[in-house]
């Protein structure tokens, strides 16, 4: 009887911890280079990015990236990227959040928090997008 209860509790625990619908990685940092993005702004940016990618897919403009499984759609791989949210202000005072995505296999334990990624050295490990918090728009996707 005790063995059955242990088995059932283990199954329940594993079921609760597995979230296949998770779209975004758990690891992220926030960097202030003009302003500190709020969690609400970050949530809006993530939501807007997902909508942007889904709209591209619906319009036949799916953005693909290289993966171990070959070419896969970017929105299906978002959960495998750690994020850095960098708050900046334009000369007009608009709040811009630069979201830098670092593939989990490239980021190491904590190196991804410190490294300044550039397109030249990062290969398929890094990409970024800008989100204008004042206009609620995603733009300048750089793969």
Protein Blocks (a to p, Z undefined) as FASTA:
>chain_A
ZZmmmmmmmmmmmmmmpcfkbmbdfbdcdddehbacdfklmmmmmmmmmmmmmmmmmnop
accdddfkbpadfklmmmmpccdddddddfkopacdddddddfklnommlmmmpccdfkl
nmmmbccddddfklopaehiaZZ
